[in-house]
Amino acid sequence: MVRCANGALYTGITNDLKGRIAAHNSGRGARYTAAFGPVELAWKTRRKDRSAASKLEAAIKKLARPAKEALAAGGPLKSIIKSCIK
């Protein structure tokens, strides 16, 4: 999860975090981050494979902003996800 210059949180997956952040900051990343960059890393975690990462990404994108901010502040992923997604 990265924080854009406008304060928005953008969630995505990658297997090259440094390269992805560099792409976002150069305008070659997602359309949203190109419009509202530069970005800085707000939160990260590892998953065992791309499928697990994609499922977590989808769950995080469904969260309300306060829950995403709690993740960025270091809150426990498992309890935040469980409390926000039924």
N, C-alpha and C positions, 0 to 999 in steps of 0.2 A: 504494500500500500504506500503510495506516495502522496505528499501534500503539494498541491499546485500553488503558484504565487497568489492566487485569489483565495486561498484557504480551503479549497475543496479537496476531498480525499478521493483518489483514483485507485482502483484495485485491479490488479492483473497478475498473470503468472509468467515466469521466465526461468530458463536454466542458466542465464547469464545476467545476474543482477546489475553488475557495474555497466555492462554494455547496454542494457535496457534503459537504465537511468540516463546514460550518455545520449542514447537515441532520443529519449523524451526531451532532454534539454537542448538538443540540436534541432528540434522540430521534425525529426524523422519517426517519432513514436506515434502514439495514438493521436487522432485528430483533436480530441479534447485537450490533451496536455500540450499539443502544439499551440493551441489557442490561449491556454491559461498557464503556461509554464513560465519560468523554469520550475522544476520539481525537486523535492528533497525526500529522502526515504523517511517514512513515518513508522512503518512496522513491517516485519518480515517473519516468515516461518518456513520450515522445510517440510516437504511431504515426500512419501516414498516413491511416488511416480506421478506422471502427468495427470492421470485420471483422478487421483486423490486431490491433487492441486486444483484441478478444474472444479471439483465438487465443493471444495472449501471456498474458492473464489466466488462461485454462485451463491453460497450461503452468506458470505460477507456482503455481497452486493445487495442482498435482501434486507440487511440490517438498517435500522434507522441511524441517522447521523450520531446521536449520543452513544450508541453502542460501538460505532466505528471509532469515535473519539476515545472511548474507553480502551479499545484495543491499542490505539496509537499511544496511549498513556501507559501501556504495559499491563493492562488488565488481563485476567486469565481467559484465554480463548474459549475453552470448553464451557465455562459457565456463562459467558456472554452469548455464545451461539445458542446454547440450550434455553436461555431465558428469553431470547428474542425470536426464535423460530420454532413454531409449533409443529 
